Amino acid sequence: MFLSVVLVIASSCNRDEVITTQLPEIVLEGDGVYSVMVGEEVRLAPDYRNAEGAKFEWVVDKEVVCTERAYVFIGEEVGEYYVTLTVTTDAGSDSEEMRIDVTAHDTPAIDILMEDITVAVGFKQTIMATVRQTDHECEITWSVNDEEVATDVESYEFEATEVGTYRIVATATNPYGEASDSVTIEVVNAEDLDLIYEFEATEYHITEGRTLIIRPSAINKSEGVTFLWILDGEEQGADTNMPHFLFNSSEVGKHTLEVKATTYINEPIEVSHTFTIEVIEEGKYRRERTATSASVFNHVVEYMPAPGQFIGDLKTGGFTGEELTAEDARLYAEERLRQNKWVSLGAFGGYIVVAFDHSIENISGADIAITGNSFDGSSEPGVVWVMQDENGNGLADDTWYELCGSETGLDTTYQDYEVTYYRPTSSGMPVGWTDNRGASGTIDYLASFHNQPSYYPTWITADSYTLRGTRLEARNYDKSGNGSMWVQPAYDWGYADNASERDCADAVNSLDIDNAIDILGMPVKLEYVDFVKVQSAVQSKSGWLGELSTEVCNFVEIM
């Protein structure tokens, strides 16, 4: 009877309702990470659930800074700050941590893409500038000798009409400040302009029966200049009145070549150079394969990339940040290849040269396999070059022969294409470039993916450098139409890092020495080669993916 009474009493309590208590909850917007510039503020005001009558506590560096529902954070110094919010009711508490990144002002930076020059009256030059991308639009102004001459343009057309010194300044301005860069152009009368006519070498080597081109590395004018070439004491014909000379190596032995460049203004100005050319018999320094010879490359001879997003990259690119000399760069590339890891050649013209411990025989079919990281829809072709150690000194200082591919001879393929890259003056800036066809552009800085200060190689001390080679027409395009999906189609055959159906399997391109051609585009019969070079062959970029850059992972002789 007592048990029945208890059951009746219990069943009468809260029979028709359930009493519950719910904990407060903080609902953040996004991932709880905020960014603000120095001196600016950000208001932190999350949503709350079950927070009636709640108490709020905001803590920064173990100090309570606010007890309201919302907190205004002021970024007084650059740095990373953590804010902890705790909400408490009678039912309990909830806490969330937020991060605030305080960055420096988004100030502009600007680079002019040329160096100081001296020119003659009448000279015209388009001067280009690149500007660091900021969240605030920059206004660009140009001035010549402190007089404003143009606004809101990234280039200025300079024309030298009078003798004098002209200082051209480009200034970029946004709400947080301004930055300037300048170049000086010295304008003189034509008769006072020195003739610049320079060559990189005075000694050449060539195998008998082949053609060698002797051409200047720098020349400031060719109009009004006569060029007299003298071979072994004999003046060459009038048809050789060109700044370059084609030497046909028909006779084994040493030959002397002299050139006299003369310009006539008020009086003749002459610049002369003398060269030694040694013609060597075919196969004299051929290195036969032995029992200990390896099919894999022996060492990297040289690594000279163009600027690119993976150059200097400490994570994906594998750099250490201590690559301060050309030898450091060579060792970096060599170690990467030995581990079958890709080495980026950067934008157009970047290259790598490898050597083998014996001469690679020209067999029937493909002779060299080059591994890249291409796949269907992602080809970044590199032109392949080969060289014999014609003078037997173990150095890659003889004649390069291009292995022709599907694009050789097309109007859209440029031989002797040159691009000059300019060192940015500030970190986080694009790398500007100009070419020998009047075009210019930038290698964009992709801050979302890479944070090295610059894409310009750290071991290059000059403020600009020039790369030369064969340029293929770009084929990349935006398939999505909104910039989200870029496609980089393959070229038919004959290139490294190219997902070709004809000569590529598993990102390995097979190349044939029989496809070697000389500077004139004529076939060259090479019985063997000692050095192989791959050169990034396209100057283009695919939106958020960045510049097209050839990558290589290994070089192997096909047996």
C-alpha positions in Angstrom: 0.0 0.0 0.0 2.9 2.4 0.7 4.4 1.6 -2.7 1.2 2.5 -4.5 1.0 5.9 -2.8 4.6 6.8 -3.9 3.8 5.9 -7.5 0.7 8.0 -7.5 2.6 11.0 -6.1 5.5 10.6 -8.6 3.2 10.4 -11.5 1.5 13.7 -10.6 4.7 15.8 -10.8 5.6 17.4 -14.2 3.2 15.1 -15.9 2.4 17.4 -18.9 5.8 19.2 -19.4 9.5 18.5 -19.4 11.9 21.0 -17.7 15.2 21.2 -19.6 18.2 23.6 -19.5 20.3 24.4 -22.6 24.0 25.7 -22.7 24.8 29.0 -24.4 26.5 28.7 -27.8 28.8 31.1 -29.7 28.3 31.0 -33.5 31.2 32.5 -35.4 31.1 33.9 -38.9 33.5 32.0 -41.2 36.6 30.4 -39.7 37.1 33.0 -37.0 40.2 34.6 -38.7 40.2 38.3 -39.4 42.7 40.6 -41.1 43.2 44.3 -40.4 45.8 46.9 -41.2 47.8 48.9 -38.6 45.6 51.6 -37.2 42.4 50.2 -38.4 39.7 48.3 -36.4 37.6 45.2 -36.8 34.3 44.6 -34.9 33.8 41.1 -33.5 30.1 40.4 -33.1 29.3 36.7 -33.4 25.7 35.3 -33.1 24.6 33.6 -29.9 22.1 30.9 -29.0 20.6 30.4 -25.6 22.3 33.5 -24.3 19.5 35.3 -22.5 20.9 37.0 -19.4 24.4 36.0 -20.4 27.7 37.5 -19.3 30.4 38.2 -21.9 34.2 38.2 -21.4 36.7 39.0 -24.1 40.3 38.2 -23.3 43.5 39.3 -25.1 46.9 38.3 -23.8 45.3 37.0 -20.5 43.7 40.4 -19.9 39.9 41.0 -20.0 39.4 43.8 -22.5 35.6 43.9 -22.9 32.4 42.6 -21.2 29.9 43.5 -24.0 28.2 41.4 -26.6 30.5 42.8 -29.3 34.2 43.8 -29.1 36.0 46.3 -31.3 39.7 45.4 -31.8 42.2 48.0 -32.9 45.3 46.9 -34.7 48.0 49.0 -33.1 51.0 46.9 -34.2 51.8 44.4 -36.9 51.4 40.9 -35.6 49.2 37.9 -34.9 46.7 38.2 -32.0 44.3 35.7 -30.4 41.1 36.8 -28.8 39.1 34.4 -26.5 35.4 35.0 -26.0 33.5 33.3 -23.1 29.7 33.4 -22.7 28.2 32.4 -19.4 24.6 31.8 -18.2 23.1 30.0 -15.3 23.2 26.8 -17.4 26.9 27.0 -18.2 29.5 28.5 -20.5 30.9 28.4 -24.1 34.2 29.7 -25.4 35.7 30.4 -28.8 39.1 31.7 -29.9 39.5 34.1 -32.8 42.7 35.2 -34.6 43.4 38.6 -35.9 46.2 39.3 -38.3 47.4 42.9 -38.2 49.4 43.7 -41.3 51.3 46.8 -42.5 49.5 49.4 -44.6 48.8 48.2 -48.2 51.3 50.7 -49.6 52.2 50.7 -53.3 55.4 49.7 -55.0 56.4 50.4 -58.6 59.3 49.3 -60.9 60.4 50.7 -64.3 61.4 48.0 -66.7 64.6 49.4 -68.1 68.0 50.6 -67.1 69.8 53.9 -67.7 70.8 54.3 -71.3 72.5 56.7 -73.7 70.8 57.3 -77.1 70.9 59.6 -80.1 68.5 62.5 -80.8 65.4 61.1 -82.5 65.3 58.0 -80.3 61.9 56.7 -79.3 61.3 54.3 -76.4 58.2 52.9 -74.7 59.0 52.8 -70.9 57.0 50.2 -69.0 56.2 50.0 -65.3 54.8 47.3 -63.0 52.9 47.9 -59.8 52.5 45.6 -56.8 48.9 44.5 -56.5 47.1 46.0 -53.5 43.5 46.0 -52.2 43.4 49.7 -53.1 43.7 50.9 -56.7 46.9 52.8 -57.5 47.1 55.9 -59.6 50.2 56.1 -61.8 51.8 59.4 -62.9 54.8 60.0 -65.1 57.1 63.0 -65.0 60.2 64.0 -67.1 62.6 66.3 -65.3 59.9 67.0 -62.7 57.3 67.9 -65.2 54.2 65.7 -65.3 53.7 64.2 -68.7 51.1 61.3 -68.3 48.7 59.9 -65.8 46.7 56.6 -65.3 48.9 54.6 -67.7 51.5 51.9 -67.1 53.7 53.0 -69.9 55.1 56.2 -71.3 56.3 56.9 -74.8 59.6 58.9 -74.6 61.0 60.7 -77.6 64.4 62.3 -77.5 64.1 65.6 -79.5 67.0 67.5 -77.9 70.4 66.8 -76.4 70.3 66.6 -72.6 69.8 64.4 -69.5 66.2 63.2 -68.9 65.1 61.7 -65.6 61.8 59.8 -66.1 59.9 59.1 -62.9 56.9 56.8 -62.5 54.9 57.3 -59.2 52.2 55.0 -57.9 49.8 56.4 -55.3 47.1 54.9 -53.1 45.3 56.0 -49.9 48.2 54.7 -47.8 51.2 56.3 -49.5 53.2 56.5 -52.7 56.3 54.9 -54.3 58.4 55.9 -57.2 61.1 54.5 -59.5 63.2 56.3 -62.1 65.4 55.9 -65.1 67.8 58.3 -66.7 68.2 58.7 -70.4 71.2 60.6 -71.7 70.5 62.0 -75.2 73.5 63.0 -77.4 74.0 63.9 -81.0 74.4 60.9 -83.3 78.1 61.7 -84.0 78.8 61.6 -80.2 77.2 58.2 -79.7 79.7 55.4 -79.1 79.2 52.3 -81.1 78.5 49.3 -78.8 79.4 46.0 -80.6 80.3 43.2 -78.1 80.7 39.4 -78.2 80.5 36.9 -75.3 83.4 34.8 -76.6 86.5 35.1 -78.7 87.2 31.3 -79.1 84.9 28.8 -80.8 85.0 25.1 -81.6 83.0 23.3 -84.3 83.0 19.8 -85.8 83.9 19.7 -89.5 81.0 19.9 -91.9 78.8 22.0 -89.7 77.8 25.7 -89.6 78.7 28.1 -86.8 77.2 31.5 -86.2 79.3 34.3 -84.7 77.0 37.0 -83.5 77.2 39.9 -81.0 75.8 39.7 -77.5 75.2 43.5 -77.6 74.9 46.0 -80.4 73.3 49.5 -80.1 72.8 50.2 -83.8 73.2 48.6 -87.2 71.8 51.3 -89.5 74.7 53.3 -91.0 77.2 50.7 -89.9 79.3 48.6 -92.3 80.6 45.2 -91.2 83.8 43.8 -92.8 84.6 40.1 -92.1 88.0 38.8 -92.8 88.6 35.0 -92.6 92.2 33.7 -92.6 93.4 37.0 -94.1 90.8 37.1 -96.9 88.0 39.6 -97.0 84.6 38.0 -97.4 82.1 39.1 -100.0 79.7 42.1 -99.8 76.9 39.8 -98.8 78.5 39.4 -95.4 77.9 43.1 -94.5 75.9 41.9 -91.4 76.6 42.1 -87.7 76.8 38.3 -87.6 78.8 35.8 -89.6 78.1 32.2 -90.7 81.2 30.0 -90.7 81.2 26.8 -92.7 83.7 24.4 -91.1 85.0 22.6 -94.1 88.7 22.4 -93.2 90.1 20.9 -90.0 92.4 23.1 -88.0 92.5 26.6 -86.5 91.1 29.6 -88.3 91.3 33.3 -87.6 88.2 35.5 -88.1 88.2 39.3 -87.8 85.4 41.8 -88.0 85.5 45.5 -88.4 82.4 47.5 -87.7 82.6 51.1 -89.0 80.1 53.9 -88.8 80.6 57.3 -90.6 79.2 60.5 -89.1 81.7 63.3 -89.2 84.6 60.9 -89.1 84.8 57.1 -89.1 84.4 55.2 -85.9 85.6 51.6 -85.9 85.2 48.7 -83.5 87.1 45.5 -84.3 87.1 42.0 -82.8 89.3 38.9 -83.6 88.1 35.3 -83.1 89.8 31.9 -83.1 87.8 29.0 -84.5 89.0 25.5 -84.2 87.5 22.9 -86.6 87.7 19.4 -85.1 87.3 16.1 -86.8 84.1 14.2 -86.1 84.3 11.9 -83.0 87.7 13.0 -81.9 86.6 13.3 -78.2 83.9 10.7 -78.2 83.7 9.0 -74.8 82.7 5.3 -75.1 80.4 3.6 -72.7 82.1 1.3 -70.2 81.0 -1.4 -67.8 80.6 1.2 -65.1 78.7 3.8 -67.2 75.3 4.8 -65.9 72.3 5.5 -68.0 71.1 8.2 -65.7 72.6 11.7 -65.9 75.9 12.2 -64.1 75.7 15.8 -62.9 74.0 19.1 -63.4 76.3 21.5 -65.3 74.2 24.6 -64.9 70.8 25.7 -63.6 69.5 29.1 -64.7 65.8 29.4 -64.2 63.7 32.4 -65.2 61.7 34.0 -62.4 58.7 31.9 -61.4 56.5 31.1 -58.4 58.6 28.0 -57.4 61.9 29.8 -57.6 63.1 30.4 -54.0 60.0 28.6 -52.7 60.9 27.0 -49.3 58.1 24.5 -49.2 56.9 23.0 -52.5 60.0 24.2 -54.4 62.4 22.7 -51.9 64.8 25.7 -51.7 66.5 26.4 -48.4 66.8 30.2 -48.8 70.6 29.8 -48.8 71.0 29.6 -52.5 73.2 32.7 -52.9 75.6 31.6 -55.7 75.3 29.9 -59.1 77.0 26.9 -57.5 74.4 26.8 -54.7 71.7 26.8 -57.4 73.4 24.0 -59.4 73.7 21.8 -56.3 70.1 22.4 -55.4 69.0 21.3 -58.8 71.3 18.3 -58.8 70.1 17.0 -55.5 66.5 17.4 -56.5 67.0 15.4 -59.7 68.9 12.7 -57.9 65.8 12.2 -55.8 63.5 12.2 -58.9 61.9 15.5 -57.6 60.9 18.1 -60.1 63.0 21.2 -60.7 61.2 24.2 -62.0 62.7 26.2 -64.9 60.4 29.2 -64.3 59.0 31.3 -67.1 60.3 31.5 -70.7 64.0 30.9 -71.2 64.8 29.2 -67.9 67.1 26.2 -68.5 69.0 23.4 -67.0 72.0 21.6 -68.5 73.1 18.0 -67.5 76.0 15.8 -68.5 76.4 12.0 -68.7 79.5 10.0 -67.8 79.8 8.9 -71.4 78.7 10.0 -74.8 75.1 9.1 -75.6 75.0 7.2 -78.9 72.6 8.1 -81.5 70.7 4.9 -82.0 67.7 4.1 -84.1 64.7 5.8 -82.6 64.5 7.7 -79.3 67.8 8.2 -77.4 67.0 10.4 -74.4 64.1 10.1 -71.9 63.2 13.2 -69.9 60.8 13.0 -67.0 58.5 15.9 -66.2 55.2 16.3 -64.3 52.8 16.8 -67.2 49.4 15.2 -67.5 46.4 15.5 -69.8 45.4 19.2 -69.8 48.6 20.4 -68.1 51.6 20.6 -70.5 54.4 23.2 -70.0 56.7 22.4 -72.9 60.4 22.8 -72.8 62.6 22.8 -75.9 65.4 20.2 -75.8 68.9 21.0 -77.0 71.9 18.7 -77.3 75.7 19.4 -77.5 78.8 17.4 -78.3 81.9 18.1 -76.2 83.6 19.0 -79.5 86.8 20.4 -77.9 87.1 17.6 -75.3 87.4 19.9 -72.3 84.4 18.5 -70.4 82.6 21.9 -70.4 79.4 22.7 -72.2 81.0 25.5 -74.2 80.5 24.2 -77.7 77.6 24.4 -80.1 74.0 23.7 -79.0 71.7 22.0 -81.5 67.9 22.2 -81.0 65.9 19.0 -81.3 63.1 20.1 -83.6 59.5 19.3 -82.7 56.0 19.7 -84.0 56.2 23.5 -83.8 59.5 24.0 -85.6 59.3 26.2 -88.7 55.8 27.6 -87.9 55.2 31.3 -88.2 54.1 31.3 -84.5 57.4 29.9 -83.3 60.1 32.4 -82.7 63.8 31.5 -83.0 66.3 33.7 -81.2 63.7 35.0 -78.9 65.0 37.1 -76.0 63.4 38.1 -72.7 65.0 40.4 -70.1 63.7 40.1 -66.5 64.0 42.9 -64.0 64.6 42.6 -60.3 61.7 44.0 -58.2 62.5 46.8 -55.9 60.2 45.6 -53.1 59.0 42.2 -51.8 55.7 40.7 -53.0 56.0 42.4 -56.4 55.5 40.9 -59.8 58.7 40.4 -61.9 58.5 42.6 -65.0 59.9 41.6 -68.4 60.5 43.0 -71.8 61.4 41.0 -75.0 63.2 41.7 -78.2 60.0 42.1 -80.1 58.7 45.1 -78.3 56.4 43.2 -75.9 56.4 43.3 -72.1 54.6 41.7 -69.2 54.9 40.4 -65.7 55.4 37.1 -63.8 52.6 37.6 -61.2 53.2 37.3 -57.5 50.8 34.7 -56.1 50.6 35.6 -52.4 47.9 33.0 -51.7 50.3 30.2 -52.6 53.8 31.3 -52.1 55.4 33.7 -49.6 59.1 34.0 -50.7 60.0 37.7 -51.0 60.5 37.5 -54.7 60.4 35.1 -57.7 63.7 36.6 -58.9 66.5 34.1 -58.3 68.4 35.1 -55.2 71.8 34.2 -56.6 71.6 36.6 -59.6 73.3 39.8 -58.4 72.5 41.9 -61.5 69.3 44.0 -61.5 68.3 42.4 -64.8 69.3 39.4 -66.9 68.4 38.1 -70.4 67.5 34.6 -71.5 67.4 33.4 -75.1 65.9 30.5 -76.9 63.0 29.2 -79.0 59.5 30.4 -78.1 56.4 28.4 -78.8 53.0 29.9 -79.2 50.9 29.6 -76.0 47.9 27.3 -76.1 46.6 27.7 -72.6 43.0 28.9 -72.2 40.3 29.4 -69.6 37.8 26.5 -70.1 35.4 27.7 -67.4 35.0 31.2 -68.7 35.2 32.5 -65.2 38.9 31.9 -64.5 38.4 28.9 -62.3 39.6 26.2 -64.7 42.6 26.6 -67.0 43.7 24.1 -69.6 47.2 23.8 -71.0 46.9 21.4 -74.0 49.8 19.3 -75.2 51.9 19.9 -78.3 52.1 17.1 -80.8 55.7 15.9 -80.2 59.3 16.8 -79.5 59.2 18.6 -76.1 59.9 17.9 -72.5 57.2 18.2 -69.8 54.6 17.8 -72.6 51.7 15.2 -72.4 52.1 14.2 -76.0 50.2 11.2 -77.3 53.1 10.5 -79.6 56.2 10.6 -77.4 55.0 10.7 -73.8 54.1 7.9 -71.4 53.7 8.4 -67.6 55.1 12.0 -67.8 58.3 10.7 -69.6 59.1 12.3 -73.0 61.3 10.3 -75.4 63.5 12.4 -77.7 65.5 11.5 -80.8 68.9 12.9 -81.5 68.2 12.5 -85.2 65.9 15.6 -84.9 68.8 17.9 -84.3 68.9 21.1 -86.4 71.4 23.9 -86.6 70.9 27.7 -86.4 69.6 27.8 -89.9 67.0 25.1 -89.2 68.9 22.5 -91.3 69.3 18.9 -90.1 72.6 18.0 -88.4 73.9 14.5 -88.2 75.1 13.8 -84.7 76.6 10.4 -84.0 76.5 11.1 -80.2 75.9 13.9 -77.7 77.5 14.7 -74.3 75.2 17.4 -72.8 71.4 17.9 -72.8 69.6 21.2 -72.1 65.9 21.8 -71.5 64.6 25.4 -71.9 61.2 26.6 -70.8 59.5 27.5 -74.1 56.3 29.4 -73.5 55.8 32.9 -72.1 52.2 32.9 -70.8 50.2 32.5 -67.6 47.1 30.7 -66.6 45.3 33.0 -64.1 45.4 31.8 -60.5 47.8 28.9 -61.6 50.4 31.4 -62.5 53.1 31.3 -65.2 53.7 28.3 -67.4 57.0 26.8 -66.3 58.7 23.7 -67.5 59.5 21.2 -64.8 62.0 18.3 -65.2 62.6 15.3 -62.8 65.3 13.2 -64.5 67.4 12.6 -67.6 68.0 9.0 -68.8 69.7 7.4 -71.8 67.4 5.1 -73.7 69.3 1.8 -74.3 
